Amino acid sequence: MHKSFLILLCCSLPVLAAAENRPATPADQEQIERLDRQVEKLGFGPLGPDHYALSKARAWLALALDEYHETERSGIV
């Protein structure tokens, strides 16, 4: 279960990054934070906090959150 979710998450983040070019909304921030909480829960599970895919997911989510707060309009968020 955890591995399939993690694979889905890692595969969907680049697709989300290439989404349409529209202004970021508060709903985008909520989605980023929700995904971040899910990744954190996985880190406490059997995968462990230093798992490569979890680290990669955290990096994508950190980028998305930074771009959200910088009001980036390139579609990354």
LUMLUMDREN-2810 file (N, C-alpha, C; in Angstrom, 1 decimal):
<atoms>
<atom><aa>M</aa><ch>A</ch><at>N</at><xx>0.8</xx><yy>-1.2</yy><zz>0.0</zz></atom>
<atom><aa>M</aa><ch>A</ch><at>CA</at><xx>0.0</xx><yy>0.0</yy><zz>0.0</zz></atom>
<atom><aa>M</aa><ch>A</ch><at>C</at><xx>0.9</xx><yy>1.3</yy><zz>0.0</zz></atom>
<atom><aa>H</aa><ch>A</ch><at>N</at><xx>1.8</xx><yy>1.3</yy><zz>0.9</zz></atom>
<atom><aa>H</aa><ch>A</ch><at>CA</at><xx>2.7</xx><yy>2.5</yy><zz>1.0</zz></atom>
<atom><aa>H</aa><ch>A</ch><at>C</at><xx>3.5</xx><yy>2.7</yy><zz>-0.3</zz></atom>
<atom><aa>K</aa><ch>A</ch><at>N</at><xx>4.1</xx><yy>1.7</yy><zz>-0.8</zz></atom>
<atom><aa>K</aa><ch>A</ch><at>CA</at><xx>4.9</xx><yy>1.8</yy><zz>-1.9</zz></atom>
<atom><aa>K</aa><ch>A</ch><at>C</at><xx>4.1</xx><yy>2.2</yy><zz>-3.2</zz></atom>
<atom><aa>S</aa><ch>A</ch><at>N</at><xx>2.9</xx><yy>1.7</yy><zz>-3.3</zz></atom>
<atom><aa>S</aa><ch>A</ch><at>CA</at><xx>2.1</xx><yy>2.1</yy><zz>-4.5</zz></atom>
<atom><aa>S</aa><ch>A</ch><at>C</at><xx>1.7</xx><yy>3.6</yy><zz>-4.4</zz></atom>
<atom><aa>F</aa><ch>A</ch><at>N</at><xx>1.3</xx><yy>4.0</yy><zz>-3.2</zz></atom>
<atom><aa>F</aa><ch>A</ch><at>CA</at><xx>1.0</xx><yy>5.4</yy><zz>-3.0</zz></atom>
<atom><aa>F</aa><ch>A</ch><at>C</at><xx>2.2</xx><yy>6.3</yy><zz>-3.3</zz></atom>
<atom><aa>L</aa><ch>A</ch><at>N</at><xx>3.4</xx><yy>5.9</yy><zz>-2.8</zz></atom>
<atom><aa>L</aa><ch>A</ch><at>CA</at><xx>4.6</xx><yy>6.7</yy><zz>-3.0</zz></atom>
<atom><aa>L</aa><ch>A</ch><at>C</at><xx>4.9</xx><yy>6.8</yy><zz>-4.4</zz></atom>
<atom><aa>I</aa><ch>A</ch><at>N</at><xx>4.8</xx><yy>5.7</yy><zz>-5.2</zz></atom>
<atom><aa>I</aa><ch>A</ch><at>CA</at><xx>5.1</xx><yy>5.7</yy><zz>-6.6</zz></atom>
<atom><aa>I</aa><ch>A</ch><at>C</at><xx>4.1</xx><yy>6.6</yy><zz>-7.3</zz></atom>
<atom><aa>L</aa><ch>A</ch><at>N</at><xx>2.8</xx><yy>6.5</yy><zz>-6.9</zz></atom>
<atom><aa>L</aa><ch>A</ch><at>CA</at><xx>1.8</xx><yy>7.4</yy><zz>-7.5</zz></atom>
<atom><aa>L</aa><ch>A</ch><at>C</at><xx>2.1</xx><yy>8.9</yy><zz>-7.2</zz></atom>
<atom><aa>L</aa><ch>A</ch><at>N</at><xx>2.5</xx><yy>9.2</yy><zz>-6.0</zz></atom>
<atom><aa>L</aa><ch>A</ch><at>CA</at><xx>2.8</xx><yy>10.5</yy><zz>-5.6</zz></atom>
<atom><aa>L</aa><ch>A</ch><at>C</at><xx>4.0</xx><yy>11.1</yy><zz>-6.4</zz></atom>
<atom><aa>C</aa><ch>A</ch><at>N</at><xx>5.1</xx><yy>10.3</yy><zz>-6.5</zz></atom>
<atom><aa>C</aa><ch>A</ch><at>CA</at><xx>6.3</xx><yy>10.7</yy><zz>-7.2</zz></atom>
<atom><aa>C</aa><ch>A</ch><at>C</at><xx>6.0</xx><yy>10.9</yy><zz>-8.7</zz></atom>
<atom><aa>C</aa><ch>A</ch><at>N</at><xx>5.1</xx><yy>10.1</yy><zz>-9.2</zz></atom>
<atom><aa>C</aa><ch>A</ch><at>CA</at><xx>4.8</xx><yy>10.2</yy><zz>-10.7</zz></atom>
<atom><aa>C</aa><ch>A</ch><at>C</at><xx>3.9</xx><yy>11.4</yy><zz>-11.0</zz></atom>
<atom><aa>S</aa><ch>A</ch><at>N</at><xx>3.0</xx><yy>11.7</yy><zz>-10.0</zz></atom>
<atom><aa>S</aa><ch>A</ch><at>CA</at><xx>2.1</xx><yy>12.8</yy><zz>-10.3</zz></atom>
<atom><aa>S</aa><ch>A</ch><at>C</at><xx>2.7</xx><yy>14.2</yy><zz>-10.0</zz></atom>
<atom><aa>L</aa><ch>A</ch><at>N</at><xx>3.7</xx><yy>14.3</yy><zz>-9.2</zz></atom>
<atom><aa>L</aa><ch>A</ch><at>CA</at><xx>4.2</xx><yy>15.6</yy><zz>-8.9</zz></atom>
<atom><aa>L</aa><ch>A</ch><at>C</at><xx>4.8</xx><yy>16.3</yy><zz>-10.1</zz></atom>
<atom><aa>P</aa><ch>A</ch><at>N</at><xx>5.6</xx><yy>15.6</yy><zz>-11.0</zz></atom>
<atom><aa>P</aa><ch>A</ch><at>CA</at><xx>6.0</xx><yy>16.3</yy><zz>-12.2</zz></atom>
<atom><aa>P</aa><ch>A</ch><at>C</at><xx>4.9</xx><yy>16.7</yy><zz>-13.1</zz></atom>
<atom><aa>V</aa><ch>A</ch><at>N</at><xx>3.9</xx><yy>15.9</yy><zz>-13.2</zz></atom>
<atom><aa>V</aa><ch>A</ch><at>CA</at><xx>2.7</xx><yy>16.2</yy><zz>-14.0</zz></atom>
<atom><aa>V</aa><ch>A</ch><at>C</at><xx>2.0</xx><yy>17.4</yy><zz>-13.5</zz></atom>
<atom><aa>L</aa><ch>A</ch><at>N</at><xx>1.9</xx><yy>17.4</yy><zz>-12.1</zz></atom>
<atom><aa>L</aa><ch>A</ch><at>CA</at><xx>1.2</xx><yy>18.6</yy><zz>-11.5</zz></atom>
<atom><aa>L</aa><ch>A</ch><at>C</at><xx>2.1</xx><yy>19.9</yy><zz>-11.8</zz></atom>
<atom><aa>A</aa><ch>A</ch><at>N</at><xx>3.4</xx><yy>19.7</yy><zz>-11.8</zz></atom>
<atom><aa>A</aa><ch>A</ch><at>CA</at><xx>4.3</xx><yy>20.8</yy><zz>-12.0</zz></atom>
<atom><aa>A</aa><ch>A</ch><at>C</at><xx>4.1</xx><yy>21.4</yy><zz>-13.4</zz></atom>
<atom><aa>A</aa><ch>A</ch><at>N</at><xx>3.7</xx><yy>20.6</yy><zz>-14.4</zz></atom>
<atom><aa>A</aa><ch>A</ch><at>CA</at><xx>3.5</xx><yy>21.0</yy><zz>-15.8</zz></atom>
<atom><aa>A</aa><ch>A</ch><at>C</at><xx>2.1</xx><yy>21.4</yy><zz>-16.0</zz></atom>
<atom><aa>A</aa><ch>A</ch><at>N</at><xx>1.3</xx><yy>21.7</yy><zz>-15.0</zz></atom>
<atom><aa>A</aa><ch>A</ch><at>CA</at><xx>-0.1</xx><yy>22.0</yy><zz>-15.1</zz></atom>
<atom><aa>A</aa><ch>A</ch><at>C</at><xx>-0.3</xx><yy>23.4</yy><zz>-15.8</zz></atom>
<atom><aa>E</aa><ch>A</ch><at>N</at><xx>-1.5</xx><yy>23.7</yy><zz>-16.0</zz></atom>
<atom><aa>E</aa><ch>A</ch><at>CA</at><xx>-1.8</xx><yy>25.0</yy><zz>-16.7</zz></atom>
<atom><aa>E</aa><ch>A</ch><at>C</at><xx>-1.2</xx><yy>26.2</yy><zz>-16.0</zz></atom>
<atom><aa>N</aa><ch>A</ch><at>N</at><xx>-1.1</xx><yy>27.2</yy><zz>-16.8</zz></atom>
<atom><aa>N</aa><ch>A</ch><at>CA</at><xx>-0.5</xx><yy>28.4</yy><zz>-16.3</zz></atom>
<atom><aa>N</aa><ch>A</ch><at>C</at><xx>-1.6</xx><yy>29.3</yy><zz>-15.7</zz></atom>
<atom><aa>R</aa><ch>A</ch><at>N</at><xx>-1.9</xx><yy>29.2</yy><zz>-14.5</zz></atom>
<atom><aa>R</aa><ch>A</ch><at>CA</at><xx>-2.9</xx><yy>30.0</yy><zz>-13.8</zz></atom>
<atom><aa>R</aa><ch>A</ch><at>C</at><xx>-2.4</xx><yy>30.5</yy><zz>-12.5</zz></atom>
<atom><aa>P</aa><ch>A</ch><at>N</at><xx>-3.0</xx><yy>31.5</yy><zz>-12.0</zz></atom>
<atom><aa>P</aa><ch>A</ch><at>CA</at><xx>-2.6</xx><yy>32.0</yy><zz>-10.6</zz></atom>
<atom><aa>P</aa><ch>A</ch><at>C</at><xx>-2.9</xx><yy>31.0</yy><zz>-9.6</zz></atom>
<atom><aa>A</aa><ch>A</ch><at>N</at><xx>-2.0</xx><yy>30.9</yy><zz>-8.6</zz></atom>
<atom><aa>A</aa><ch>A</ch><at>CA</at><xx>-2.1</xx><yy>30.0</yy><zz>-7.5</zz></atom>
<atom><aa>A</aa><ch>A</ch><at>C</at><xx>-3.2</xx><yy>30.5</yy><zz>-6.6</zz></atom>
<atom><aa>T</aa><ch>A</ch><at>N</at><xx>-3.9</xx><yy>29.5</yy><zz>-6.0</zz></atom>
<atom><aa>T</aa><ch>A</ch><at>CA</at><xx>-5.1</xx><yy>29.8</yy><zz>-5.1</zz></atom>
<atom><aa>T</aa><ch>A</ch><at>C</at><xx>-4.8</xx><yy>29.2</yy><zz>-3.8</zz></atom>
<atom><aa>P</aa><ch>A</ch><at>N</at><xx>-5.6</xx><yy>29.6</yy><zz>-2.8</zz></atom>
<atom><aa>P</aa><ch>A</ch><at>CA</at><xx>-5.4</xx><yy>29.0</yy><zz>-1.4</zz></atom>
<atom><aa>P</aa><ch>A</ch><at>C</at><xx>-5.7</xx><yy>27.5</yy><zz>-1.5</zz></atom>
<atom><aa>A</aa><ch>A</ch><at>N</at><xx>-6.5</xx><yy>27.0</yy><zz>-2.4</zz></atom>
<atom><aa>A</aa><ch>A</ch><at>CA</at><xx>-6.7</xx><yy>25.6</yy><zz>-2.5</zz></atom>
<atom><aa>A</aa><ch>A</ch><at>C</at><xx>-5.5</xx><yy>24.9</yy><zz>-2.9</zz></atom>
<atom><aa>D</aa><ch>A</ch><at>N</at><xx>-4.6</xx><yy>25.5</yy><zz>-3.7</zz></atom>
<atom><aa>D</aa><ch>A</ch><at>CA</at><xx>-3.3</xx><yy>24.9</yy><zz>-4.1</zz></atom>
<atom><aa>D</aa><ch>A</ch><at>C</at><xx>-2.4</xx><yy>24.8</yy><zz>-2.9</zz></atom>
<atom><aa>Q</aa><ch>A</ch><at>N</at><xx>-2.4</xx><yy>25.7</yy><zz>-2.0</zz></atom>
<atom><aa>Q</aa><ch>A</ch><at>CA</at><xx>-1.6</xx><yy>25.7</yy><zz>-0.8</zz></atom>
<atom><aa>Q</aa><ch>A</ch><at>C</at><xx>-2.1</xx><yy>24.5</yy><zz>0.1</zz></atom>
<atom><aa>E</aa><ch>A</ch><at>N</at><xx>-3.5</xx><yy>24.4</yy><zz>0.2</zz></atom>
<atom><aa>E</aa><ch>A</ch><at>CA</at><xx>-4.0</xx><yy>23.3</yy><zz>1.0</zz></atom>
<atom><aa>E</aa><ch>A</ch><at>C</at><xx>-3.7</xx><yy>22.0</yy><zz>0.5</zz></atom>
<atom><aa>Q</aa><ch>A</ch><at>N</at><xx>-3.7</xx><yy>21.8</yy><zz>-0.8</zz></atom>
<atom><aa>Q</aa><ch>A</ch><at>CA</at><xx>-3.3</xx><yy>20.6</yy><zz>-1.5</zz></atom>
<atom><aa>Q</aa><ch>A</ch><at>C</at><xx>-1.8</xx><yy>20.2</yy><zz>-1.2</zz></atom>
<atom><aa>I</aa><ch>A</ch><at>N</at><xx>-1.0</xx><yy>21.2</yy><zz>-1.3</zz></atom>
<atom><aa>I</aa><ch>A</ch><at>CA</at><xx>0.5</xx><yy>21.0</yy><zz>-1.1</zz></atom>
<atom><aa>I</aa><ch>A</ch><at>C</at><xx>0.7</xx><yy>20.6</yy><zz>0.4</zz></atom>
<atom><aa>E</aa><ch>A</ch><at>N</at><xx>0.0</xx><yy>21.2</yy><zz>1.3</zz></atom>
<atom><aa>E</aa><ch>A</ch><at>CA</at><xx>0.1</xx><yy>20.9</yy><zz>2.7</zz></atom>
<atom><aa>E</aa><ch>A</ch><at>C</at><xx>-0.4</xx><yy>19.5</yy><zz>3.0</zz></atom>
<atom><aa>R</aa><ch>A</ch><at>N</at><xx>-1.5</xx><yy>19.2</yy><zz>2.4</zz></atom>
<atom><aa>R</aa><ch>A</ch><at>CA</at><xx>-2.1</xx><yy>17.8</yy><zz>2.6</zz></atom>
<atom><aa>R</aa><ch>A</ch><at>C</at><xx>-1.2</xx><yy>16.7</yy><zz>2.1</zz></atom>
<atom><aa>L</aa><ch>A</ch><at>N</at><xx>-0.6</xx><yy>16.9</yy><zz>0.9</zz></atom>
<atom><aa>L</aa><ch>A</ch><at>CA</at><xx>0.4</xx><yy>16.0</yy><zz>0.4</zz></atom>
<atom><aa>L</aa><ch>A</ch><at>C</at><xx>1.6</xx><yy>15.9</yy><zz>1.3</zz></atom>
<atom><aa>D</aa><ch>A</ch><at>N</at><xx>2.0</xx><yy>17.0</yy><zz>1.8</zz></atom>
<atom><aa>D</aa><ch>A</ch><at>CA</at><xx>3.2</xx><yy>17.0</yy><zz>2.7</zz></atom>
<atom><aa>D</aa><ch>A</ch><at>C</at><xx>2.9</xx><yy>16.2</yy><zz>4.0</zz></atom>
<atom><aa>R</aa><ch>A</ch><at>N</at><xx>1.7</xx><yy>16.4</yy><zz>4.5</zz></atom>
<atom><aa>R</aa><ch>A</ch><at>CA</at><xx>1.3</xx><yy>15.6</yy><zz>5.7</zz></atom>
<atom><aa>R</aa><ch>A</ch><at>C</at><xx>1.3</xx><yy>14.1</yy><zz>5.4</zz></atom>
<atom><aa>Q</aa><ch>A</ch><at>N</at><xx>0.8</xx><yy>13.7</yy><zz>4.2</zz></atom>
<atom><aa>Q</aa><ch>A</ch><at>CA</at><xx>0.8</xx><yy>12.3</yy><zz>3.8</zz></atom>
<atom><aa>Q</aa><ch>A</ch><at>C</at><xx>2.3</xx><yy>11.8</yy><zz>3.7</zz></atom>
<atom><aa>V</aa><ch>A</ch><at>N</at><xx>3.2</xx><yy>12.5</yy><zz>3.1</zz></atom>
<atom><aa>V</aa><ch>A</ch><at>CA</at><xx>4.5</xx><yy>12.1</yy><zz>3.0</zz></atom>
<atom><aa>V</aa><ch>A</ch><at>C</at><xx>5.2</xx><yy>12.0</yy><zz>4.4</zz></atom>
<atom><aa>E</aa><ch>A</ch><at>N</at><xx>4.9</xx><yy>12.9</yy><zz>5.3</zz></atom>
<atom><aa>E</aa><ch>A</ch><at>CA</at><xx>5.4</xx><yy>12.8</yy><zz>6.7</zz></atom>
<atom><aa>E</aa><ch>A</ch><at>C</at><xx>4.9</xx><yy>11.5</yy><zz>7.4</zz></atom>
<atom><aa>K</aa><ch>A</ch><at>N</at><xx>3.7</xx><yy>11.2</yy><zz>7.2</zz></atom>
<atom><aa>K</aa><ch>A</ch><at>CA</at><xx>3.1</xx><yy>9.9</yy><zz>7.8</zz></atom>
<atom><aa>K</aa><ch>A</ch><at>C</at><xx>3.9</xx><yy>8.7</yy><zz>7.2</zz></atom>
<atom><aa>L</aa><ch>A</ch><at>N</at><xx>4.2</xx><yy>8.7</yy><zz>5.9</zz></atom>
<atom><aa>L</aa><ch>A</ch><at>CA</at><xx>4.9</xx><yy>7.6</yy><zz>5.3</zz></atom>
<atom><aa>L</aa><ch>A</ch><at>C</at><xx>6.3</xx><yy>7.5</yy><zz>5.9</zz></atom>
<atom><aa>G</aa><ch>A</ch><at>N</at><xx>6.9</xx><yy>8.7</yy><zz>6.3</zz></atom>
<atom><aa>G</aa><ch>A</ch><at>CA</at><xx>8.2</xx><yy>8.7</yy><zz>6.8</zz></atom>
<atom><aa>G</aa><ch>A</ch><at>C</at><xx>8.3</xx><yy>8.0</yy><zz>8.2</zz></atom>
<atom><aa>F</aa><ch>A</ch><at>N</at><xx>7.2</xx><yy>8.0</yy><zz>8.9</zz></atom>
<atom><aa>F</aa><ch>A</ch><at>CA</at><xx>7.1</xx><yy>7.3</yy><zz>10.2</zz></atom>
<atom><aa>F</aa><ch>A</ch><at>C</at><xx>6.8</xx><yy>5.9</yy><zz>10.1</zz></atom>
<atom><aa>G</aa><ch>A</ch><at>N</at><xx>6.5</xx><yy>5.4</yy><zz>8.9</zz></atom>
<atom><aa>G</aa><ch>A</ch><at>CA</at><xx>6.1</xx><yy>4.0</yy><zz>8.7</zz></atom>
<atom><aa>G</aa><ch>A</ch><at>C</at><xx>7.3</xx><yy>3.2</yy><zz>8.3</zz></atom>
<atom><aa>P</aa><ch>A</ch><at>N</at><xx>7.1</xx><yy>2.1</yy><zz>7.6</zz></atom>
<atom><aa>P</aa><ch>A</ch><at>CA</at><xx>8.1</xx><yy>1.1</yy><zz>7.3</zz></atom>
<atom><aa>P</aa><ch>A</ch><at>C</at><xx>9.2</xx><yy>1.7</yy><zz>6.4</zz></atom>
<atom><aa>L</aa><ch>A</ch><at>N</at><xx>8.9</xx><yy>2.7</yy><zz>5.6</zz></atom>
<atom><aa>L</aa><ch>A</ch><at>CA</at><xx>9.8</xx><yy>3.3</yy><zz>4.7</zz></atom>
<atom><aa>L</aa><ch>A</ch><at>C</at><xx>11.0</xx><yy>4.0</yy><zz>5.4</zz></atom>
<atom><aa>G</aa><ch>A</ch><at>N</at><xx>10.7</xx><yy>4.6</yy><zz>6.5</zz></atom>
<atom><aa>G</aa><ch>A</ch><at>CA</at><xx>11.7</xx><yy>5.3</yy><zz>7.3</zz></atom>
<atom><aa>G</aa><ch>A</ch><at>C</at><xx>11.9</xx><yy>6.7</yy><zz>6.7</zz></atom>
<atom><aa>P</aa><ch>A</ch><at>N</at><xx>12.4</xx><yy>7.6</yy><zz>7.5</zz></atom>
<atom><aa>P</aa><ch>A</ch><at>CA</at><xx>12.5</xx><yy>9.1</yy><zz>7.1</zz></atom>
<atom><aa>P</aa><ch>A</ch><at>C</at><xx>13.5</xx><yy>9.4</yy><zz>6.1</zz></atom>
<atom><aa>D</aa><ch>A</ch><at>N</at><xx>14.5</xx><yy>8.4</yy><zz>5.9</zz></atom>
<atom><aa>D</aa><ch>A</ch><at>CA</at><xx>15.5</xx><yy>8.7</yy><zz>4.9</zz></atom>
<atom><aa>D</aa><ch>A</ch><at>C</at><xx>15.4</xx><yy>8.0</yy><zz>3.6</zz></atom>
<atom><aa>H</aa><ch>A</ch><at>N</at><xx>14.1</xx><yy>7.6</yy><zz>3.3</zz></atom>
<atom><aa>H</aa><ch>A</ch><at>CA</at><xx>13.9</xx><yy>6.9</yy><zz>2.0</zz></atom>
<atom><aa>H</aa><ch>A</ch><at>C</at><xx>14.0</xx><yy>7.8</yy><zz>0.9</zz></atom>
<atom><aa>Y</aa><ch>A</ch><at>N</at><xx>14.7</xx><yy>7.4</yy><zz>-0.2</zz></atom>
<atom><aa>Y</aa><ch>A</ch><at>CA</at><xx>15.0</xx><yy>8.3</yy><zz>-1.4</zz></atom>
<atom><aa>Y</aa><ch>A</ch><at>C</at><xx>13.7</xx><yy>8.9</yy><zz>-2.0</zz></atom>
<atom><aa>A</aa><ch>A</ch><at>N</at><xx>12.7</xx><yy>8.1</yy><zz>-2.2</zz></atom>
<atom><aa>A</aa><ch>A</ch><at>CA</at><xx>11.5</xx><yy>8.6</yy><zz>-2.9</zz></atom>
<atom><aa>A</aa><ch>A</ch><at>C</at><xx>10.8</xx><yy>9.6</yy><zz>-2.0</zz></atom>
<atom><aa>L</aa><ch>A</ch><at>N</at><xx>10.8</xx><yy>9.4</yy><zz>-0.7</zz></atom>
<atom><aa>L</aa><ch>A</ch><at>CA</at><xx>10.2</xx><yy>10.3</yy><zz>0.2</zz></atom>
<atom><aa>L</aa><ch>A</ch><at>C</at><xx>10.9</xx><yy>11.6</yy><zz>0.2</zz></atom>
<atom><aa>S</aa><ch>A</ch><at>N</at><xx>12.3</xx><yy>11.6</yy><zz>0.2</zz></atom>
<atom><aa>S</aa><ch>A</ch><at>CA</at><xx>13.1</xx><yy>12.8</yy><zz>0.1</zz></atom>
<atom><aa>S</aa><ch>A</ch><at>C</at><xx>12.8</xx><yy>13.6</yy><zz>-1.2</zz></atom>
<atom><aa>K</aa><ch>A</ch><at>N</at><xx>12.6</xx><yy>12.8</yy><zz>-2.3</zz></atom>
<atom><aa>K</aa><ch>A</ch><at>CA</at><xx>12.3</xx><yy>13.5</yy><zz>-3.6</zz></atom>
<atom><aa>K</aa><ch>A</ch><at>C</at><xx>10.9</xx><yy>14.1</yy><zz>-3.5</zz></atom>
<atom><aa>A</aa><ch>A</ch><at>N</at><xx>10.0</xx><yy>13.4</yy><zz>-2.9</zz></atom>
<atom><aa>A</aa><ch>A</ch><at>CA</at><xx>8.6</xx><yy>14.0</yy><zz>-2.8</zz></atom>
<atom><aa>A</aa><ch>A</ch><at>C</at><xx>8.7</xx><yy>15.3</yy><zz>-1.9</zz></atom>
<atom><aa>R</aa><ch>A</ch><at>N</at><xx>9.4</xx><yy>15.2</yy><zz>-0.9</zz></atom>
<atom><aa>R</aa><ch>A</ch><at>CA</at><xx>9.6</xx><yy>16.4</yy><zz>0.0</zz></atom>
<atom><aa>R</aa><ch>A</ch><at>C</at><xx>10.2</xx><yy>17.6</yy><zz>-0.8</zz></atom>
<atom><aa>A</aa><ch>A</ch><at>N</at><xx>11.2</xx><yy>17.3</yy><zz>-1.6</zz></atom>
<atom><aa>A</aa><ch>A</ch><at>CA</at><xx>11.8</xx><yy>18.3</yy><zz>-2.4</zz></atom>
<atom><aa>A</aa><ch>A</ch><at>C</at><xx>10.8</xx><yy>19.0</yy><zz>-3.4</zz></atom>
<atom><aa>W</aa><ch>A</ch><at>N</at><xx>10.0</xx><yy>18.2</yy><zz>-4.1</zz></atom>
<atom><aa>W</aa><ch>A</ch><at>CA</at><xx>9.0</xx><yy>18.7</yy><zz>-5.0</zz></atom>
<atom><aa>W</aa><ch>A</ch><at>C</at><xx>8.0</xx><yy>19.5</yy><zz>-4.2</zz></atom>
<atom><aa>L</aa><ch>A</ch><at>N</at><xx>7.6</xx><yy>19.1</yy><zz>-3.1</zz></atom>
<atom><aa>L</aa><ch>A</ch><at>CA</at><xx>6.6</xx><yy>19.8</yy><zz>-2.3</zz></atom>
<atom><aa>L</aa><ch>A</ch><at>C</at><xx>7.1</xx><yy>21.1</yy><zz>-1.8</zz></atom>
<atom><aa>A</aa><ch>A</ch><at>N</at><xx>8.4</xx><yy>21.1</yy><zz>-1.3</zz></atom>
<atom><aa>A</aa><ch>A</ch><at>CA</at><xx>9.0</xx><yy>22.3</yy><zz>-0.9</zz></atom>
<atom><aa>A</aa><ch>A</ch><at>C</at><xx>9.1</xx><yy>23.3</yy><zz>-2.0</zz></atom>
<atom><aa>L</aa><ch>A</ch><at>N</at><xx>9.5</xx><yy>22.9</yy><zz>-3.2</zz></atom>
<atom><aa>L</aa><ch>A</ch><at>CA</at><xx>9.5</xx><yy>23.8</yy><zz>-4.4</zz></atom>
<atom><aa>L</aa><ch>A</ch><at>C</at><xx>8.2</xx><yy>24.3</yy><zz>-4.6</zz></atom>
<atom><aa>A</aa><ch>A</ch><at>N</at><xx>7.2</xx><yy>23.5</yy><zz>-4.6</zz></atom>
<atom><aa>A</aa><ch>A</ch><at>CA</at><xx>5.8</xx><yy>24.0</yy><zz>-4.9</zz></atom>
<atom><aa>A</aa><ch>A</ch><at>C</at><xx>5.4</xx><yy>25.0</yy><zz>-3.9</zz></atom>
<atom><aa>L</aa><ch>A</ch><at>N</at><xx>5.7</xx><yy>24.8</yy><zz>-2.6</zz></atom>
<atom><aa>L</aa><ch>A</ch><at>CA</at><xx>5.3</xx><yy>25.7</yy><zz>-1.6</zz></atom>
<atom><aa>L</aa><ch>A</ch><at>C</at><xx>6.1</xx><yy>27.0</yy><zz>-1.7</zz></atom>
<atom><aa>D</aa><ch>A</ch><at>N</at><xx>7.3</xx><yy>27.0</yy><zz>-2.0</zz></atom>
<atom><aa>D</aa><ch>A</ch><at>CA</at><xx>8.1</xx><yy>28.2</yy><zz>-2.2</zz></atom>
<atom><aa>D</aa><ch>A</ch><at>C</at><xx>7.6</xx><yy>29.0</yy><zz>-3.3</zz></atom>
<atom><aa>E</aa><ch>A</ch><at>N</at><xx>7.3</xx><yy>28.3</yy><zz>-4.4</zz></atom>
<atom><aa>E</aa><ch>A</ch><at>CA</at><xx>6.8</xx><yy>29.0</yy><zz>-5.6</zz></atom>
<atom><aa>E</aa><ch>A</ch><at>C</at><xx>5.4</xx><yy>29.6</yy><zz>-5.3</zz></atom>
<atom><aa>Y</aa><ch>A</ch><at>N</at><xx>4.6</xx><yy>28.9</yy><zz>-4.5</zz></atom>
<atom><aa>Y</aa><ch>A</ch><at>CA</at><xx>3.3</xx><yy>29.4</yy><zz>-4.1</zz></atom>
<atom><aa>Y</aa><ch>A</ch><at>C</at><xx>3.4</xx><yy>30.8</yy><zz>-3.4</zz></atom>
<atom><aa>H</aa><ch>A</ch><at>N</at><xx>4.4</xx><yy>30.8</yy><zz>-2.4</zz></atom>
<atom><aa>H</aa><ch>A</ch><at>CA</at><xx>4.5</xx><yy>32.0</yy><zz>-1.6</zz></atom>
<atom><aa>H</aa><ch>A</ch><at>C</at><xx>5.2</xx><yy>33.1</yy><zz>-2.4</zz></atom>
<atom><aa>E</aa><ch>A</ch><at>N</at><xx>5.9</xx><yy>32.8</yy><zz>-3.4</zz></atom>
<atom><aa>E</aa><ch>A</ch><at>CA</at><xx>6.6</xx><yy>33.8</yy><zz>-4.3</zz></atom>
<atom><aa>E</aa><ch>A</ch><at>C</at><xx>5.6</xx><yy>34.3</yy><zz>-5.4</zz></atom>
<atom><aa>T</aa><ch>A</ch><at>N</at><xx>4.4</xx><yy>33.8</yy><zz>-5.3</zz></atom>
<atom><aa>T</aa><ch>A</ch><at>CA</at><xx>3.4</xx><yy>34.1</yy><zz>-6.3</zz></atom>
<atom><aa>T</aa><ch>A</ch><at>C</at><xx>3.9</xx><yy>33.8</yy><zz>-7.7</zz></atom>
<atom><aa>E</aa><ch>A</ch><at>N</at><xx>4.5</xx><yy>32.7</yy><zz>-7.9</zz></atom>
<atom><aa>E</aa><ch>A</ch><at>CA</at><xx>5.0</xx><yy>32.2</yy><zz>-9.2</zz></atom>
<atom><aa>E</aa><ch>A</ch><at>C</at><xx>3.9</xx><yy>32.0</yy><zz>-10.1</zz></atom>
<atom><aa>R</aa><ch>A</ch><at>N</at><xx>4.0</xx><yy>32.4</yy><zz>-11.3</zz></atom>
<atom><aa>R</aa><ch>A</ch><at>CA</at><xx>2.9</xx><yy>32.3</yy><zz>-12.3</zz></atom>
<atom><aa>R</aa><ch>A</ch><at>C</at><xx>3.3</xx><yy>31.4</yy><zz>-13.5</zz></atom>
<atom><aa>S</aa><ch>A</ch><at>N</at><xx>4.3</xx><yy>30.6</yy><zz>-13.4</zz></atom>
<atom><aa>S</aa><ch>A</ch><at>CA</at><xx>4.7</xx><yy>29.8</yy><zz>-14.5</zz></atom>
<atom><aa>S</aa><ch>A</ch><at>C</at><xx>4.0</xx><yy>28.4</yy><zz>-14.6</zz></atom>
<atom><aa>G</aa><ch>A</ch><at>N</at><xx>3.1</xx><yy>28.1</yy><zz>-13.6</zz></atom>
<atom><aa>G</aa><ch>A</ch><at>CA</at><xx>2.4</xx><yy>26.9</yy><zz>-13.6</zz></atom>
<atom><aa>G</aa><ch>A</ch><at>C</at><xx>3.0</xx><yy>25.8</yy><zz>-12.8</zz></atom>
<atom><aa>I</aa><ch>A</ch><at>N</at><xx>4.1</xx><yy>26.0</yy><zz>-12.1</zz></atom>
<atom><aa>I</aa><ch>A</ch><at>CA</at><xx>4.8</xx><yy>25.0</yy><zz>-11.3</zz></atom>
<atom><aa>I</aa><ch>A</ch><at>C</at><xx>3.9</xx><yy>24.6</yy><zz>-10.1</zz></atom>
<atom><aa>V</aa><ch>A</ch><at>N</at><xx>3.2</xx><yy>25.5</yy><zz>-9.5</zz></atom>
<atom><aa>V</aa><ch>A</ch><at>CA</at><xx>2.4</xx><yy>25.1</yy><zz>-8.4</zz></atom>
<atom><aa>V</aa><ch>A</ch><at>C</at><xx>1.2</xx><yy>24.3</yy><zz>-8.9</zz></atom>
</atoms>
